[in-house]
Amino acid sequence: MASPERFEKFRSLALATCLVLTGSGCGNTLYAVAANSASSKVEEARELGAEQYATYEFYLATQNLQKAQTEASEADYSDATELAERAEEHADKAIRLAREAHRSAGR
């Protein structure tokens, strides 16, 4: 049986492929892939309790993702993609810190 993480990676890859094939331009397609990935990571961080265990990193991830969405709505896909990638980096760190907190708490 496939792990949930493996399934999520497959789902993200499938979505990215569909977006590439149907996208009307490179900028918005690259943004869509980056935003989808960042959004998945932010949700994973939330599920791990990163709001409590990695407050700063979680906040940065959510704020960068929100700003990326604003930039994309203004068709500034370059900045939107960069912000989405930054959001994913912060979400990754929040995930790592939340997992470390769970391990140290004996969960």
TIRO-634146 format. One record per residue: chain; residue in three letters; x negated, y negated, z negated of N, C-alpha, C in turn. Coordinates in steps of 0.05 Angstrom, whole numbers. Layout:
N
<node lokol="A" marfi="ALA" n_X="X" n_Y="Y" n_Z="Z" ca_X="X" ca_Y="Y" ca_Z="Z" c_X="X" c_Y="Y" c_Z="Z"/>
...
//
This chain:
107
<node lokol="A" marfi="MET" n_X="-17" n_Y="24" n_Z="0" ca_X="0" ca_Y="0" ca_Z="0" c_X="-18" c_Y="-25" c_Z="0"/>
<node lokol="A" marfi="ALA" n_X="-11" n_Y="-44" n_Z="16" ca_X="-26" ca_Y="-68" ca_Z="19" c_X="-22" c_Y="-86" c_Z="-6"/>
<node lokol="A" marfi="SER" n_X="-43" n_Y="-100" n_Z="-14" ca_X="-42" ca_Y="-118" ca_Z="-37" c_X="-27" c_Y="-143" c_Z="-28"/>
<node lokol="A" marfi="PRO" n_X="-15" n_Y="-157" n_Z="-48" ca_X="-1" ca_Y="-183" ca_Z="-41" c_X="-20" c_Y="-203" c_Z="-29"/>
<node lokol="A" marfi="GLU" n_X="-45" n_Y="-204" n_Z="-38" ca_X="-64" ca_Y="-223" ca_Z="-27" c_X="-70" c_Y="-217" c_Z="2"/>
<node lokol="A" marfi="ARG" n_X="-73" n_Y="-191" n_Z="8" ca_X="-78" ca_Y="-183" ca_Z="36" c_X="-54" c_Y="-190" c_Z="54"/>
<node lokol="A" marfi="PHE" n_X="-30" n_Y="-185" n_Z="43" ca_X="-6" ca_Y="-191" ca_Z="59" c_X="-4" c_Y="-221" c_Z="64"/>
<node lokol="A" marfi="GLU" n_X="-10" n_Y="-237" n_Z="43" ca_X="-9" ca_Y="-266" ca_Z="46" c_X="-29" c_Y="-276" c_Z="67"/>
<node lokol="A" marfi="LYS" n_X="-53" n_Y="-265" n_Z="68" ca_X="-73" ca_Y="-272" ca_Z="88" c_X="-63" c_Y="-265" c_Z="116"/>
<node lokol="A" marfi="PHE" n_X="-51" n_Y="-241" n_Z="118" ca_X="-40" ca_Y="-232" ca_Z="144" c_X="-18" c_Y="-251" c_Z="153"/>
<node lokol="A" marfi="ARG" n_X="0" n_Y="-258" n_Z="134" ca_X="22" ca_Y="-276" ca_Z="141" c_X="12" c_Y="-303" c_Z="150"/>
<node lokol="A" marfi="SER" n_X="-8" n_Y="-314" n_Z="136" ca_X="-20" ca_Y="-340" ca_Z="143" c_X="-33" c_Y="-338" c_Z="170"/>
<node lokol="A" marfi="LEU" n_X="-47" n_Y="-317" n_Z="176" ca_X="-60" ca_Y="-313" ca_Z="202" c_X="-39" c_Y="-311" c_Z="224"/>
<node lokol="A" marfi="ALA" n_X="-18" n_Y="-296" n_Z="219" ca_X="4" ca_Y="-294" ca_Z="239" c_X="17" c_Y="-321" c_Z="244"/>
<node lokol="A" marfi="LEU" n_X="22" n_Y="-336" n_Z="223" ca_X="34" ca_Y="-362" ca_Z="227" c_X="15" c_Y="-381" c_Z="242"/>
<node lokol="A" marfi="ALA" n_X="-10" n_Y="-380" n_Z="235" ca_X="-30" ca_Y="-397" ca_Z="249" c_X="-31" c_Y="-390" c_Z="279"/>
<node lokol="A" marfi="THR" n_X="-30" n_Y="-364" n_Z="285" ca_X="-31" ca_Y="-355" ca_Z="313" c_X="-6" c_Y="-366" c_Z="328"/>
<node lokol="A" marfi="CYS" n_X="17" n_Y="-363" n_Z="315" ca_X="41" ca_Y="-373" ca_Z="328" c_X="40" c_Y="-403" c_Z="333"/>
<node lokol="A" marfi="LEU" n_X="30" n_Y="-417" n_Z="313" ca_X="28" ca_Y="-446" ca_Z="316" c_X="9" c_Y="-454" c_Z="338"/>
<node lokol="A" marfi="VAL" n_X="-13" n_Y="-439" n_Z="341" ca_X="-33" ca_Y="-445" ca_Z="362" c_X="-20" c_Y="-440" c_Z="389"/>
<node lokol="A" marfi="LEU" n_X="-5" n_Y="-418" n_Z="391" ca_X="7" ca_Y="-412" ca_Z="417" c_X="29" c_Y="-430" c_Z="425"/>
<node lokol="A" marfi="THR" n_X="44" n_Y="-441" n_Z="406" ca_X="67" ca_Y="-458" ca_Z="412" c_X="62" c_Y="-487" c_Z="407"/>
<node lokol="A" marfi="GLY" n_X="40" n_Y="-494" n_Z="395" ca_X="35" ca_Y="-522" ca_Z="388" c_X="33" c_Y="-540" c_Z="413"/>
<node lokol="A" marfi="SER" n_X="41" n_Y="-565" n_Z="409" ca_X="41" ca_Y="-584" ca_Z="432" c_X="15" c_Y="-598" c_Z="434"/>
<node lokol="A" marfi="GLY" n_X="-2" n_Y="-596" n_Z="414" ca_X="-28" ca_Y="-610" ca_Z="415" c_X="-46" c_Y="-598" c_Z="394"/>
<node lokol="A" marfi="CYS" n_X="-72" n_Y="-603" n_Z="397" ca_X="-91" ca_Y="-592" ca_Z="378" c_X="-89" c_Y="-604" c_Z="350"/>
<node lokol="A" marfi="GLY" n_X="-86" n_Y="-630" n_Z="348" ca_X="-86" ca_Y="-644" ca_Z="322" c_X="-65" c_Y="-634" c_Z="304"/>
<node lokol="A" marfi="ASN" n_X="-40" n_Y="-633" n_Z="314" ca_X="-19" ca_Y="-624" ca_Z="296" c_X="-20" c_Y="-595" c_Z="290"/>
<node lokol="A" marfi="THR" n_X="-31" n_Y="-579" n_Z="308" ca_X="-34" ca_Y="-550" ca_Z="303" c_X="-54" c_Y="-545" c_Z="282"/>
<node lokol="A" marfi="LEU" n_X="-77" n_Y="-559" n_Z="284" ca_X="-98" ca_Y="-555" ca_Z="263" c_X="-88" c_Y="-564" c_Z="236"/>
<node lokol="A" marfi="TYR" n_X="-73" n_Y="-586" n_Z="236" ca_X="-62" ca_Y="-595" ca_Z="211" c_X="-42" c_Y="-574" c_Z="199"/>
<node lokol="A" marfi="ALA" n_X="-25" n_Y="-564" n_Z="216" ca_X="-5" ca_Y="-544" ca_Z="207" c_X="-18" c_Y="-520" c_Z="195"/>
<node lokol="A" marfi="VAL" n_X="-40" n_Y="-511" n_Z="207" ca_X="-54" ca_Y="-487" ca_Z="196" c_X="-67" c_Y="-495" c_Z="169"/>
<node lokol="A" marfi="ALA" n_X="-80" n_Y="-518" n_Z="167" ca_X="-93" ca_Y="-526" ca_Z="142" c_X="-72" c_Y="-531" c_Z="121"/>
<node lokol="A" marfi="ALA" n_X="-50" n_Y="-544" n_Z="127" ca_X="-29" ca_Y="-550" ca_Z="108" c_X="-16" c_Y="-524" c_Z="97"/>
<node lokol="A" marfi="ASN" n_X="-11" n_Y="-505" n_Z="115" ca_X="1" ca_Y="-480" ca_Z="107" c_X="-17" c_Y="-465" c_Z="87"/>
<node lokol="A" marfi="SER" n_X="-43" n_Y="-465" n_Z="94" ca_X="-62" ca_Y="-451" ca_Z="77" c_X="-64" c_Y="-465" c_Z="50"/>
<node lokol="A" marfi="ALA" n_X="-66" n_Y="-492" n_Z="50" ca_X="-68" ca_Y="-507" ca_Z="25" c_X="-42" c_Y="-503" c_Z="8"/>
<node lokol="A" marfi="SER" n_X="-20" n_Y="-504" n_Z="21" ca_X="6" ca_Y="-500" ca_Z="7" c_X="7" c_Y="-473" c_Z="-7"/>
<node lokol="A" marfi="SER" n_X="-2" n_Y="-453" n_Z="7" ca_X="-2" ca_Y="-426" ca_Z="-5" c_X="-20" c_Y="-425" c_Z="-30"/>
<node lokol="A" marfi="LYS" n_X="-43" n_Y="-438" n_Z="-28" ca_X="-62" ca_Y="-438" ca_Z="-50" c_X="-51" c_Y="-454" c_Z="-74"/>
<node lokol="A" marfi="VAL" n_X="-38" n_Y="-477" n_Z="-68" ca_X="-26" ca_Y="-493" ca_Z="-90" c_X="-5" c_Y="-476" c_Z="-104"/>
<node lokol="A" marfi="GLU" n_X="11" n_Y="-462" n_Z="-89" ca_X="32" ca_Y="-445" ca_Z="-101" c_X="19" c_Y="-423" c_Z="-118"/>
<node lokol="A" marfi="GLU" n_X="-2" n_Y="-411" n_Z="-108" ca_X="-16" ca_Y="-390" ca_Z="-123" c_X="-27" c_Y="-402" c_Z="-149"/>
<node lokol="A" marfi="ALA" n_X="-38" n_Y="-425" n_Z="-148" ca_X="-49" ca_Y="-439" ca_Z="-172" c_X="-26" c_Y="-444" c_Z="-192"/>
<node lokol="A" marfi="ARG" n_X="-3" n_Y="-453" n_Z="-181" ca_X="20" ca_Y="-458" ca_Z="-199" c_X="29" c_Y="-432" c_Z="-213"/>
<node lokol="A" marfi="GLU" n_X="30" n_Y="-410" n_Z="-198" ca_X="38" ca_Y="-385" ca_Z="-210" c_X="19" c_Y="-375" c_Z="-231"/>
<node lokol="A" marfi="LEU" n_X="-6" n_Y="-383" n_Z="-229" ca_X="-26" ca_Y="-375" ca_Z="-249" c_X="-27" c_Y="-394" c_Z="-273"/>
<node lokol="A" marfi="GLY" n_X="-11" n_Y="-414" n_Z="-272" ca_X="-10" ca_Y="-433" ca_Z="-295" c_X="-32" c_Y="-454" c_Z="-293"/>
<node lokol="A" marfi="ALA" n_X="-41" n_Y="-461" n_Z="-269" ca_X="-62" ca_Y="-480" ca_Z="-266" c_X="-54" c_Y="-508" c_Z="-276"/>
<node lokol="A" marfi="GLU" n_X="-28" n_Y="-513" n_Z="-277" ca_X="-19" ca_Y="-539" ca_Z="-288" c_X="-28" c_Y="-542" c_Z="-317"/>
<node lokol="A" marfi="GLN" n_X="-30" n_Y="-520" n_Z="-331" ca_X="-39" ca_Y="-520" ca_Z="-359" c_X="-69" c_Y="-516" c_Z="-361"/>
<node lokol="A" marfi="TYR" n_X="-80" n_Y="-497" n_Z="-346" ca_X="-107" ca_Y="-488" ca_Z="-350" c_X="-128" c_Y="-503" c_Z="-333"/>
<node lokol="A" marfi="ALA" n_X="-119" n_Y="-516" n_Z="-312" ca_X="-137" ca_Y="-531" ca_Z="-294" c_X="-122" c_Y="-556" c_Z="-285"/>
<node lokol="A" marfi="THR" n_X="-114" n_Y="-572" n_Z="-304" ca_X="-96" ca_Y="-595" ca_Z="-298" c_X="-107" c_Y="-614" c_Z="-277"/>
<node lokol="A" marfi="TYR" n_X="-132" n_Y="-621" n_Z="-281" ca_X="-145" ca_Y="-641" ca_Z="-262" c_X="-146" c_Y="-630" c_Z="-234"/>
<node lokol="A" marfi="GLU" n_X="-156" n_Y="-606" n_Z="-231" ca_X="-159" ca_Y="-594" ca_Z="-204" c_X="-132" c_Y="-589" c_Z="-191"/>
<node lokol="A" marfi="PHE" n_X="-112" n_Y="-580" n_Z="-207" ca_X="-86" ca_Y="-576" ca_Z="-197" c_X="-73" c_Y="-603" c_Z="-187"/>
<node lokol="A" marfi="TYR" n_X="-77" n_Y="-623" n_Z="-204" ca_X="-67" ca_Y="-650" ca_Z="-196" c_X="-79" c_Y="-659" c_Z="-170"/>
<node lokol="A" marfi="LEU" n_X="-106" n_Y="-657" n_Z="-168" ca_X="-119" ca_Y="-665" ca_Z="-143" c_X="-109" c_Y="-650" c_Z="-119"/>
<node lokol="A" marfi="ALA" n_X="-105" n_Y="-624" n_Z="-122" ca_X="-95" ca_Y="-607" ca_Z="-100" c_X="-67" c_Y="-617" c_Z="-91"/>
<node lokol="A" marfi="THR" n_X="-49" n_Y="-621" n_Z="-111" ca_X="-22" ca_Y="-629" ca_Z="-103" c_X="-22" c_Y="-657" c_Z="-91"/>
<node lokol="A" marfi="GLN" n_X="-38" n_Y="-675" n_Z="-102" ca_X="-38" ca_Y="-703" ca_Z="-91" c_X="-50" c_Y="-704" c_Z="-63"/>
<node lokol="A" marfi="ASN" n_X="-71" n_Y="-689" n_Z="-59" ca_X="-84" ca_Y="-688" ca_Z="-32" c_X="-64" c_Y="-676" c_Z="-12"/>
<node lokol="A" marfi="LEU" n_X="-50" n_Y="-655" n_Z="-20" ca_X="-31" ca_Y="-643" ca_Z="-2" c_X="-8" c_Y="-662" c_Z="4"/>
<node lokol="A" marfi="GLN" n_X="2" n_Y="-676" n_Z="-16" ca_X="23" ca_Y="-696" ca_Z="-11" c_X="13" c_Y="-718" c_Z="8"/>
<node lokol="A" marfi="LYS" n_X="-11" n_Y="-728" n_Z="3" ca_X="-22" ca_Y="-749" ca_Z="21" c_X="-26" c_Y="-738" c_Z="49"/>
<node lokol="A" marfi="ALA" n_X="-34" n_Y="-713" n_Z="52" ca_X="-37" ca_Y="-701" ca_Z="78" c_X="-10" c_Y="-701" c_Z="93"/>
<node lokol="A" marfi="GLN" n_X="11" n_Y="-694" n_Z="79" ca_X="38" ca_Y="-694" ca_Z="91" c_X="46" c_Y="-722" c_Z="100"/>
<node lokol="A" marfi="THR" n_X="39" n_Y="-742" n_Z="84" ca_X="44" ca_Y="-770" ca_Z="92" c_X="29" c_Y="-778" c_Z="117"/>
<node lokol="A" marfi="GLU" n_X="3" n_Y="-771" n_Z="118" ca_X="-13" ca_Y="-778" ca_Z="141" c_X="-3" c_Y="-763" c_Z="166"/>
<node lokol="A" marfi="ALA" n_X="6" n_Y="-738" n_Z="163" ca_X="16" ca_Y="-723" ca_Z="186" c_X="42" c_Y="-736" c_Z="196"/>
<node lokol="A" marfi="SER" n_X="58" n_Y="-746" n_Z="178" ca_X="84" ca_Y="-758" ca_Z="186" c_X="79" c_Y="-784" c_Z="202"/>
<node lokol="A" marfi="GLU" n_X="55" n_Y="-795" n_Z="199" ca_X="47" ca_Y="-819" ca_Z="214" c_X="30" c_Y="-811" c_Z="238"/>
<node lokol="A" marfi="ALA" n_X="29" n_Y="-786" n_Z="244" ca_X="13" ca_Y="-775" ca_Z="267" c_X="-17" c_Y="-780" c_Z="264"/>
<node lokol="A" marfi="ASP" n_X="-27" n_Y="-782" n_Z="240" ca_X="-56" ca_Y="-785" ca_Z="236" c_X="-66" c_Y="-757" c_Z="228"/>
<node lokol="A" marfi="TYR" n_X="-67" n_Y="-739" n_Z="248" ca_X="-73" ca_Y="-711" ca_Z="242" c_X="-102" c_Y="-706" c_Z="233"/>
<node lokol="A" marfi="SER" n_X="-120" n_Y="-722" n_Z="241" ca_X="-148" ca_Y="-719" ca_Z="232" c_X="-150" c_Y="-722" c_Z="202"/>
<node lokol="A" marfi="ASP" n_X="-140" n_Y="-745" n_Z="192" ca_X="-140" ca_Y="-749" ca_Z="163" c_X="-123" c_Y="-729" c_Z="149"/>
<node lokol="A" marfi="ALA" n_X="-100" n_Y="-722" n_Z="160" ca_X="-82" ca_Y="-703" ca_Z="148" c_X="-96" c_Y="-675" c_Z="145"/>
<node lokol="A" marfi="THR" n_X="-110" n_Y="-667" n_Z="165" ca_X="-124" ca_Y="-641" ca_Z="164" c_X="-146" c_Y="-642" c_Z="143"/>
<node lokol="A" marfi="GLU" n_X="-161" n_Y="-664" n_Z="142" ca_X="-182" ca_Y="-667" ca_Z="122" c_X="-171" c_Y="-666" c_Z="93"/>
<node lokol="A" marfi="LEU" n_X="-149" n_Y="-680" n_Z="89" ca_X="-136" ca_Y="-680" ca_Z="63" c_X="-125" c_Y="-652" c_Z="55"/>
<node lokol="A" marfi="ALA" n_X="-114" n_Y="-639" n_Z="74" ca_X="-104" ca_Y="-612" ca_Z="69" c_X="-127" c_Y="-593" c_Z="62"/>
<node lokol="A" marfi="GLU" n_X="-149" n_Y="-595" n_Z="75" ca_X="-172" ca_Y="-579" ca_Z="69" c_X="-183" c_Y="-585" c_Z="41"/>
<node lokol="A" marfi="ARG" n_X="-183" n_Y="-611" n_Z="34" ca_X="-191" ca_Y="-619" ca_Z="7" c_X="-172" c_Y="-608" c_Z="-14"/>
<node lokol="A" marfi="ALA" n_X="-146" n_Y="-608" n_Z="-7" ca_X="-126" ca_Y="-597" ca_Z="-26" c_X="-131" c_Y="-568" c_Z="-30"/>
<node lokol="A" marfi="GLU" n_X="-138" n_Y="-554" n_Z="-9" ca_X="-143" ca_Y="-525" ca_Z="-12" c_X="-168" c_Y="-520" c_Z="-30"/>
<node lokol="A" marfi="GLU" n_X="-189" n_Y="-536" n_Z="-26" ca_X="-213" ca_Y="-533" ca_Z="-43" c_X="-206" c_Y="-537" c_Z="-72"/>
<node lokol="A" marfi="HIS" n_X="-191" n_Y="-558" n_Z="-78" ca_X="-183" ca_Y="-563" ca_Z="-106" c_X="-165" c_Y="-541" c_Z="-117"/>
<node lokol="A" marfi="ALA" n_X="-147" n_Y="-531" n_Z="-100" ca_X="-130" ca_Y="-509" ca_Z="-108" c_X="-146" c_Y="-484" c_Z="-114"/>
<node lokol="A" marfi="ASP" n_X="-166" n_Y="-478" n_Z="-97" ca_X="-184" ca_Y="-455" ca_Z="-102" c_X="-198" c_Y="-457" c_Z="-129"/>
<node lokol="A" marfi="LYS" n_X="-208" n_Y="-481" n_Z="-135" ca_X="-221" ca_Y="-485" ca_Z="-161" c_X="-201" c_Y="-482" c_Z="-184"/>
<node lokol="A" marfi="ALA" n_X="-177" n_Y="-493" n_Z="-180" ca_X="-156" ca_Y="-490" ca_Z="-201" c_X="-149" c_Y="-460" c_Z="-205"/>
<node lokol="A" marfi="ILE" n_X="-148" n_Y="-445" n_Z="-184" ca_X="-143" ca_Y="-416" ca_Z="-186" c_X="-165" c_Y="-403" c_Z="-202"/>
<node lokol="A" marfi="ARG" n_X="-189" n_Y="-409" n_Z="-195" ca_X="-212" ca_Y="-397" ca_Z="-209" c_X="-212" c_Y="-404" c_Z="-238"/>
<node lokol="A" marfi="LEU" n_X="-207" n_Y="-429" n_Z="-245" ca_X="-206" ca_Y="-437" ca_Z="-273" c_X="-183" c_Y="-424" c_Z="-288"/>
<node lokol="A" marfi="ALA" n_X="-160" n_Y="-422" n_Z="-275" ca_X="-137" ca_Y="-410" ca_Z="-288" c_X="-142" c_Y="-380" c_Z="-293"/>
<node lokol="A" marfi="ARG" n_X="-154" n_Y="-367" n_Z="-274" ca_X="-161" ca_Y="-338" ca_Z="-278" c_X="-181" c_Y="-335" c_Z="-300"/>
<node lokol="A" marfi="GLU" n_X="-201" n_Y="-352" n_Z="-302" ca_X="-220" ca_Y="-351" ca_Z="-323" c_X="-207" c_Y="-355" c_Z="-350"/>
<node lokol="A" marfi="ALA" n_X="-188" n_Y="-374" n_Z="-352" ca_X="-174" ca_Y="-379" ca_Z="-376" c_X="-157" c_Y="-354" c_Z="-385"/>
<node lokol="A" marfi="HIS" n_X="-145" n_Y="-341" n_Z="-365" ca_X="-130" ca_Y="-317" ca_Z="-371" c_X="-148" c_Y="-295" c_Z="-382"/>
<node lokol="A" marfi="ARG" n_X="-172" n_Y="-292" n_Z="-369" ca_X="-190" ca_Y="-271" ca_Z="-378" c_X="-200" c_Y="-277" c_Z="-406"/>
<node lokol="A" marfi="SER" n_X="-207" n_Y="-301" n_Z="-412" ca_X="-217" ca_Y="-308" ca_Z="-439" c_X="-195" c_Y="-306" c_Z="-460"/>
<node lokol="A" marfi="ALA" n_X="-170" n_Y="-308" n_Z="-452" ca_X="-148" ca_Y="-305" ca_Z="-470" c_X="-140" c_Y="-276" c_Z="-474"/>
<node lokol="A" marfi="GLY" n_X="-153" n_Y="-258" n_Z="-459" ca_X="-148" ca_Y="-230" ca_Z="-462" c_X="-124" c_Y="-220" c_Z="-447"/>
<node lokol="A" marfi="ARG" n_X="-116" n_Y="-234" n_Z="-426" ca_X="-92" ca_Y="-226" ca_Z="-410" c_X="-100" c_Y="-207" c_Z="-389"/>
//
